[in-house]
Amino acid sequence: MSNSTNQDIAVSFEHGEDDYYDLEDYDMDESHYFYVVNAILSGTARLNILLPTVTTLAFSIFAPILTNDGACSILNRWLTGIFLFMLAVSCVFFTFTDSFKTATGRLYYGVATFSGIWTFCGGRKKPCVPSDYKLTWSDFFHALLSLLSFLVFAGLHYDVVKCYYPGMPRKVTNTLPLVVGFVVSILFVVFPSKRRGIGYPFLLQSDAMYSRH
């Protein structure tokens, strides 16, 4: 009798009236919560791809050499300007790159155009729905943000400032890159890009949240 009584008490305790809840409502709330969290984390993870971090790092490595540690001659100024221009073009170019998979699972990279994607294999391979890969105004918006962030970071590099405009206040060179980087990062998270171009992590290729469909 004592064992039966104890089991009844345990059952009534485990399934009390206050412990019941609507499973469907709970799952819906949890799903919405995790969707928002995933959106934030996924957008934040893409900053490493959307922001020109590698391009900025490359410029930081070669800037002291090209500018002669800030003691520029005319040749140093020309070399630095040409290198800066080449990296700025690469920022825009990689923003417009995209990729798609064929029915066999093979991955192809290309450049988005107004008529679709032009692959690096001479444009012979096409995705199933070419219109999904056309250039849009958002692509130019992301390219502008990427270019702006790179130009600010590179243009306010210590050696570049000494070379071109040594009279610029120190507060500007220390503060402006941080402010621009923060604003651009927020815009990239709020308005994410659907492009999966060169350098895009393979594990993020199948992210449904950024699917074109």
C-alpha positions, -999 to +999 in steps of 0.1 A: +000+000+000+028+024+008+044+019-026+012+025-044+005+056-024+039+070-031+035+063-068+001+081-068+017+111-050+046+112-075+023+111-105+001+138-091+031+159-084+046+155-118+014+162-137-001+190-116-025+214-132+000+242-131+025+222-151+004+219-183+011+242-212+002+245-248+030+226-267+021+243-300+023+278-285+056+270-268+071+256-299+060+286-319+075+310-294+107+290-292+109+288-330+105+326-334+130+332-306+157+310-322+150+324-357+157+359-344+189+347-326+200+328-357+194+359-379+216+380-356+244+354-353+243+345-390+244+381-400+273+388-376+292+358-389+289+372-424+307+404-414+340+386-419+330+380-455+312+413-463+337+436-447+370+439-466+391+425-438+416+406-459+420+436-483+425+459-454+451+435-439+470+433-472+471+471-474+483+474-438+512+450-446+524+467-477+516+504-468+548+509-447+569+496-477+551+516-504+551+548-483+586+544-470+572+545-435+554+578-443+585+596-457+570+596-492+586+607-524+567+613-556+573+577-566+560+564-532+528+584-536+522+570-571+529+534-560+507+538-529+478+554-549+480+526-576+480+499-549+451+515-531+431+518-563+437+481-572+425+470-537+395+492-539+385+477-572+389+442-557+366+451-529+338+460-554+346+430-576+344+404-549+311+419-537+296+410-571+308+374-571+284+346-566+281+308-568+257+280-575+256+243-575+246+220-604+224+189-602+256+169-597+266+190-567+295+207-583+301+243-572+306+271-598+317+307-591+310+337-613+302+374-614+266+387-612+255+407-642+222+423-652+213+392-672+224+366-646+256+351-635+287+348-657+308+319-646+346+318-647+344+288-671+335+311-700+299+314-690+290+280-703+274+268-671+242+283-660+220+279-628+185+265-630+170+299-625+193+326-639+171+355-629+178+347-592+214+358-598+208+391-616+224+423-602+201+443-579+203+477-562+212+459-530+244+447-546+255+482-554+246+492-518+268+464-503+296+472-528+294+509-517+296+499-480+325+476-486+344+502-506+336+530-480+349+509-451+381+500-470+389+535-481+384+549-446+406+523-430+433+525-457+431+563-461+436+569-424+464+544-420+492+560-400+518+559-429+493+571-455+483+601-433+520+610-429+525+607-466+495+626-480+480+648-453+503+650-422+483+679-407+451+658-401+441+658-364+449+627-345+413+624-332+400+620-367+424+593-376+417+574-344+379+578-342+366+579-378+376+543-387+359+529-356+327+549-362+325+540-399+333+503-391+306+502-365+279+518-388+288+496-418+287+465-397+253+473-384+240+480-419+255+447-431+236+428-403+203+447-409+205+444-447+224+412-454+237+401-488+224+369-505+256+366-525+277+336-519+308+346-537+345+339-535+357+334-500+322+325-487+323+298-461+312+264-474+292+257-442+270+287-448+262+278-484+230+261-474+217+287-450+179+287-456+175+321-441+194+337-470+179+315-497+169+332-529+135+314-530 
